[in-house]
């Protein structure tokens, strides 16, 4: 996911963020970095992007 056209940094570009998602049993932020001024990369895990039905079963057990 890409979020752009954010507030302008002081003396810099508009803020932007790229969110990289991978499959995981729960929502979890793994890492946040700023490779360039006011440009952020956020790495996350989420069951919402899983294509393997096993992850859905893990999630159901956690909700019980």
PyMOL commands that set and color helices and strands:
alter all, ss='L'
color gray80, all
select helices_A, chain A and resi 47-49+53-63
alter helices_A, ss='H'
color red, helices_A
select strands_A, chain A and resi 2-3+16-23+28-36+39-46
alter strands_A, ss='S'
color yellow, strands_A
deselect
rebuild
show_as cartoon
